[in-house]
Amino acid sequence: MIELKAKTKKWGNSIGILIPKEAIRKENIKPDQEVTVLISAKPITKAGDIFGTMKFKKSTEELMREVDKDLDFGF
C-alpha cells in the first residue's frame, strides 16, 4: 500500500486522478485493474480522521479472533 498526493483533473463530466509511475511499478498496477483509493481533501493528522468514530458491537479482541480465524493463522 502506498500513500501519495495527486492533483485532480477534469475528465468529461467527472474528475479523475493520475497515479504516478513509481506507484504503478511498486504496486504492480495494470490497466483496467480495480484498485482501492482512500480520498481526503484535508490532511490526515490522526487515526480518527481515517476511521472516524465508528462504534462496534464486538470488542477489539473478538474482532481480532475473527480475523485470525478467517485468515487461518491457527491462533
C-alpha positions as CSV (number, residue, x, y, z in Angstrom):
1,M,0.0,0.0,0.0
2,I,1.3,3.5,-0.9
3,E,0.2,6.9,0.3
4,L,0.5,9.6,-2.3
5,K,-0.8,13.0,-3.2
6,A,-2.4,13.6,-6.6
7,K,-3.9,16.5,-8.3
8,T,-7.4,16.2,-9.7
9,K,-8.1,16.8,-13.4
10,K,-11.4,17.4,-15.2
11,W,-12.3,14.4,-17.3
12,G,-15.6,14.9,-19.2
13,N,-18.3,15.4,-16.6
14,S,-16.1,13.7,-13.9
15,I,-12.9,14.4,-12.1
16,G,-10.0,12.0,-12.3
17,I,-6.6,11.5,-10.7
18,L,-3.4,10.2,-12.3
19,I,-1.4,7.5,-10.5
20,P,2.3,8.3,-10.6
21,K,4.5,5.8,-12.5
22,E,6.5,5.0,-9.3
23,A,3.3,3.9,-7.5
24,I,2.2,1.9,-10.5
25,R,5.6,0.0,-10.5
26,K,5.6,-0.5,-6.8
27,E,2.1,-1.9,-6.6
28,N,2.2,-3.7,-10.0
29,I,-1.0,-1.9,-11.2
30,K,-2.2,-2.9,-14.6
31,P,-4.7,-1.2,-16.9
32,D,-8.4,-1.9,-16.2
33,Q,-7.4,-3.3,-12.7
34,E,-9.7,-2.4,-9.8
35,V,-7.9,-0.5,-7.1
36,T,-9.0,0.9,-3.7
37,V,-8.5,4.6,-3.2
38,L,-8.7,6.5,0.1
39,I,-9.7,10.1,-0.6
40,S,-9.2,13.0,1.8
41,A,-9.3,16.6,0.7
42,K,-7.8,17.6,4.1
43,P,-4.6,16.4,5.6
44,I,-4.9,13.3,7.8
45,T,-3.4,14.0,11.1
46,K,-4.6,11.2,13.3
47,A,-6.2,7.8,13.1
48,G,-9.6,9.2,13.9
49,D,-9.5,11.2,10.6
50,I,-9.4,7.8,8.8
51,F,-11.6,5.7,10.9
52,G,-13.9,8.3,12.4
53,T,-15.9,7.4,15.5
54,M,-17.3,4.1,14.4
55,K,-18.9,2.0,17.2
56,F,-18.6,-1.8,17.0
57,K,-20.9,-4.3,18.7
58,K,-17.9,-6.6,19.4
59,S,-14.8,-6.0,21.3
60,T,-11.5,-5.5,19.6
61,E,-10.4,-8.9,20.9
62,E,-13.4,-10.6,19.4
63,L,-12.9,-8.9,16.1
64,M,-9.2,-9.9,16.0
65,R,-10.1,-13.5,16.8
66,E,-12.5,-13.5,13.8
67,V,-9.9,-12.0,11.5
68,D,-7.3,-14.6,12.7
69,K,-9.8,-17.4,12.1
70,D,-10.7,-16.0,8.6
71,L,-7.0,-15.8,7.7
72,D,-6.4,-19.2,9.3
73,F,-3.3,-18.3,11.3
74,G,-4.1,-21.1,13.7
75,F,-4.0,-19.0,16.8
